[in-house]
Amino acid sequence: MRLLFVIFFALSLSAEAFELLVVQTVSATKRTFVTRNGKRQGVIEGLTASFVADDVALHARARTVTSQFTQWEIVSDSAEVPFKPGQVVTYHPAEEYLWALNPEAARREMVQKVLHKPTGAILVKAASTRGLSESTSEAAPQSSSRGGVAFDFLYERLFHPHFAWDVGLRYEREVVNLPVASLTTQRATLLGDLLFYSDPFEAFHEARVFVATGLGFGQSSSNVSGVTQSGSATLLPSAKLGTLLPFNRDWDFVAEVAFETLKTDEKLETGGRQTTTQSNLRVGLGLRRQF
């Protein structure tokens, strides 16, 4: 009885060593794969570990290790990596461990209770905008300079290892300097984007590049010389290019540049309507929190 208790106790302690990882990429040769654990989690080059998923298992050796990622090479010369990008695997740095227990049953239980697979994120961004061109209905072209600031609060959802969508709110304040007066415009817009993320660049601190296109709709209010006019604002398809630089497993630094076209339709106090179409260059910085 005492011996059974000791064995059970030892196995219970060992169970804490289970770690669930997501396979980030698999090489074209099927000999190596990448997981998001590295030196910060105690992985060193040459470490041999076991990986189990569904009804397959293998041993792999750490070939290249960075602070947050590890490239694993399978030990067997005749085997190929059976995993796919985005697949959840059970990891343990002791070869014999996974054969002593029932790893698949434990893995399924931990997937439901413990795994914190990042499929969503919250983004907060601040940006500076600069006007490139502008046209206004029923008004002669005038030389002007436009610029402003904007703040975005977005929820992002990953539906594929490389694709995501986001939705959120933007508040923007813009100042237009005309030869005879200054026009101040405020907008509140509901935004939506479709994004594509590249694979991490190991040589550059695991940074990822993304491109996106988006739409938006909201309200606009302009004030010039004490006269206020308001109406709708539409963000026509925008184009974004940016990068993510991870701080750790959860936080990323975001930098982006975007080209946007806005169309506002405002009602004048005199009863008429004024439509303005403008294009802006937008440069933004922010933080992204995965969960």
C-alpha positions in Angstrom: 0.0 0.0 0.0 2.8 2.4 0.9 4.6 1.6 -2.4 1.4 2.3 -4.4 1.0 5.6 -2.6 4.6 6.6 -3.4 4.2 5.8 -7.0 0.9 7.7 -7.2 2.5 10.7 -5.5 5.5 10.7 -7.8 3.3 10.5 -10.9 1.1 13.3 -9.5 4.1 15.5 -9.2 5.2 14.6 -12.7 1.9 15.5 -14.1 2.6 19.1 -13.3 5.4 18.9 -15.9 2.9 18.5 -18.7 2.9 21.6 -21.0 0.6 22.1 -23.9 2.1 23.9 -26.9 0.8 25.0 -30.3 2.9 24.0 -33.3 3.7 27.3 -35.0 5.3 26.0 -38.3 6.5 22.8 -39.9 9.4 22.8 -42.3 9.0 21.7 -45.9 11.2 18.7 -45.3 9.0 17.5 -42.4 12.1 17.1 -40.3 11.7 20.2 -38.0 8.9 22.1 -36.4 8.7 25.3 -34.2 6.9 25.7 -30.9 6.4 28.9 -28.8 8.6 28.0 -25.8 12.3 28.9 -25.5 15.0 30.0 -23.1 12.6 31.8 -20.9 10.9 28.4 -20.3 14.1 26.6 -19.6 14.7 25.1 -23.1 18.4 24.8 -24.1 19.9 23.6 -27.4 20.4 19.8 -27.4 17.5 19.2 -25.0 15.5 16.1 -26.0 11.8 16.1 -25.4 8.6 14.1 -26.1 5.6 15.3 -28.0 2.2 13.6 -28.2 -1.0 14.6 -30.1 -4.0 12.4 -30.7 -2.6 8.9 -31.6 1.0 9.9 -32.6 4.1 10.6 -30.5 7.7 11.4 -31.2 11.0 12.5 -29.7 12.7 15.7 -30.9 15.8 17.5 -30.0 16.1 21.3 -29.6 18.1 22.5 -32.6 17.7 26.4 -32.4 16.4 28.2 -29.3 15.5 31.8 -28.9 14.0 33.6 -26.0 10.5 32.6 -27.0 10.6 30.0 -29.7 12.3 26.6 -30.3 13.0 24.8 -33.5 12.8 21.0 -32.9 14.4 18.3 -35.0 13.0 14.8 -34.8 15.4 12.2 -33.5 14.5 9.3 -35.8 16.2 9.5 -39.2 13.3 7.8 -41.0 10.4 9.6 -39.4 8.6 12.8 -40.5 6.8 15.4 -38.3 3.2 14.3 -38.1 1.9 17.6 -36.7 0.3 20.5 -38.6 0.6 24.2 -37.9 -1.8 25.3 -35.2 -2.1 21.8 -33.7 -2.0 21.4 -29.9 0.7 18.9 -28.7 1.6 17.7 -25.2 5.3 18.5 -24.4 7.6 17.1 -21.7 11.4 17.2 -21.6 11.7 13.6 -20.4 11.5 10.8 -23.0 10.3 8.1 -20.6 7.5 10.2 -19.1 4.9 10.0 -21.8 5.2 6.2 -21.9 4.6 5.8 -18.1 1.3 7.7 -18.0 -1.8 8.0 -20.3 -0.8 11.3 -22.0 -3.7 11.5 -24.4 -6.4 11.4 -21.6 -4.4 13.9 -19.6 -3.9 16.1 -22.7 -7.6 16.2 -23.5 -8.4 17.1 -20.0 -5.8 19.9 -19.9 -6.9 21.2 -23.3 -10.3 21.8 -21.7 -9.2 23.1 -18.4 -5.7 24.6 -18.7 -4.8 25.5 -22.2 -4.8 29.2 -22.9 -4.6 29.2 -26.6 -4.4 32.8 -27.8 -7.2 33.2 -30.4 -8.3 36.7 -29.3 -6.6 40.0 -28.6 -7.4 43.5 -27.5 -5.6 46.4 -29.2 -5.1 50.0 -28.2 -3.5 52.3 -30.7 -2.8 56.0 -31.1 -2.0 57.5 -34.5 -1.1 60.7 -36.2 -2.8 61.6 -39.5 -1.7 63.8 -42.3 -4.0 64.9 -45.2 -2.9 64.1 -48.7 -5.8 65.4 -50.8 -9.4 66.7 -50.4 -12.4 67.7 -52.5 -15.6 69.4 -51.3 -18.9 69.6 -53.1 -20.0 73.0 -54.2 -16.8 74.7 -53.1 -13.8 75.9 -55.1 -10.5 74.1 -54.4 -8.4 75.8 -51.7 -4.9 75.3 -50.5 -5.0 73.8 -47.0 -3.1 71.7 -44.5 -4.8 69.0 -42.5 -3.6 66.9 -39.7 -4.9 65.2 -36.5 -4.8 62.5 -34.0 -6.8 59.3 -33.6 -7.3 56.6 -31.0 -8.5 53.1 -31.7 -9.8 50.4 -29.4 -10.2 47.1 -31.1 -11.1 43.4 -30.5 -9.3 41.0 -32.7 -10.1 37.3 -33.4 -7.8 34.8 -35.0 -9.7 32.3 -37.2 -6.6 30.8 -39.0 -2.9 30.7 -38.1 -2.4 33.6 -40.6 -5.8 35.3 -40.8 -7.8 37.4 -38.3 -10.6 40.0 -38.2 -11.0 42.9 -35.9 -13.8 45.3 -34.9 -13.8 48.3 -32.7 -14.1 52.1 -32.2 -12.1 55.1 -33.3 -12.2 58.6 -32.0 -10.5 61.2 -34.3 -9.9 64.9 -34.1 -8.6 66.7 -37.1 -7.7 70.4 -37.8 -7.9 71.9 -41.3 -6.1 75.2 -41.7 -7.6 77.3 -44.5 -6.3 80.7 -45.7 -9.2 82.5 -43.9 -10.1 80.2 -41.0 -9.5 76.9 -39.2 -11.9 74.0 -39.3 -12.0 71.4 -36.5 -13.6 68.0 -37.2 -14.4 65.3 -34.7 -15.4 61.7 -35.7 -16.5 58.6 -33.9 -16.3 55.6 -36.2 -17.1 51.9 -36.0 -14.3 50.0 -37.7 -13.7 46.5 -39.1 -10.6 45.0 -40.7 -9.4 41.7 -42.3 -5.8 41.0 -41.5 -3.1 38.6 -42.8 -0.1 37.8 -40.5 3.2 36.4 -41.7 5.2 33.7 -40.0 7.5 35.0 -37.2 11.0 36.2 -38.3 13.3 34.4 -35.9 16.3 36.6 -36.9 14.4 39.7 -35.8 13.1 39.0 -32.3 10.2 36.9 -33.6 8.5 39.9 -35.2 5.6 39.4 -37.6 4.5 41.5 -40.5 0.8 42.0 -41.3 -1.3 43.6 -44.0 -4.9 44.6 -43.6 -7.9 46.2 -45.3 -10.8 47.7 -43.6 -14.1 49.7 -43.6 -15.8 52.0 -41.2 -18.9 54.0 -40.6 -19.8 56.7 -38.0 -20.6 60.3 -37.2 -18.8 63.5 -38.0 -19.0 67.0 -36.5 -17.2 70.1 -37.9 -16.9 73.5 -36.4 -15.7 76.6 -38.2 -16.0 80.2 -36.8 -18.6 79.1 -34.3 -20.8 77.4 -36.9 -21.3 73.6 -36.4 -22.3 71.1 -39.1 -22.7 67.3 -38.5 -23.5 64.2 -40.5 -22.2 60.8 -41.4 -18.6 59.6 -42.0 -17.6 56.6 -44.1 -14.2 55.0 -44.1 -13.8 53.6 -47.6 -11.5 50.6 -48.1 -8.2 51.3 -46.2 -4.9 49.6 -46.7 -2.5 48.9 -43.8 1.0 47.6 -43.4 2.5 47.0 -40.0 4.6 44.8 -37.7 4.2 43.0 -34.3 7.1 42.8 -32.0 6.4 40.4 -29.0 7.3 41.4 -25.5 6.4 38.0 -24.1 3.7 35.3 -24.7 0.8 37.8 -24.2 1.9 41.3 -25.2 3.0 42.7 -28.6 4.1 46.1 -29.7 2.3 47.3 -32.8 3.5 49.8 -35.4 1.6 50.5 -38.6 1.2 52.8 -41.5 -2.1 53.2 -43.4 -3.6 54.9 -46.4 -7.2 55.8 -45.8 -10.0 57.5 -47.8 -12.8 59.2 -45.9 -16.1 60.5 -47.2 -18.2 62.8 -45.0 -21.8 64.0 -45.7 -22.7 66.8 -43.4 -25.8 69.0 -43.1 -25.2 72.7 -43.0 -27.0 75.1 -40.7 -28.4 76.8 -43.7 -30.2 73.6 -44.7 -27.9 72.4 -47.5 -25.6 69.4 -47.5 -21.8 69.3 -48.0 -19.9 66.2 -49.1 -16.2 66.0 -48.6 -13.9 63.2 -49.8 -10.3 63.1 -48.4 -7.3 60.8 -48.4 -5.0 60.6 -45.4 -1.7 59.0 -44.4 -1.9 57.5 -41.0 1.0 56.4 -38.8 0.1 54.5 -35.6 1.7 52.8 -32.5 0.0 50.6 -30.0 -0.1 47.6 -27.8 -1.8 44.2 -28.4 -2.8 41.9 -25.5 -3.5 38.3 -26.5 -5.8 36.0 -24.5 
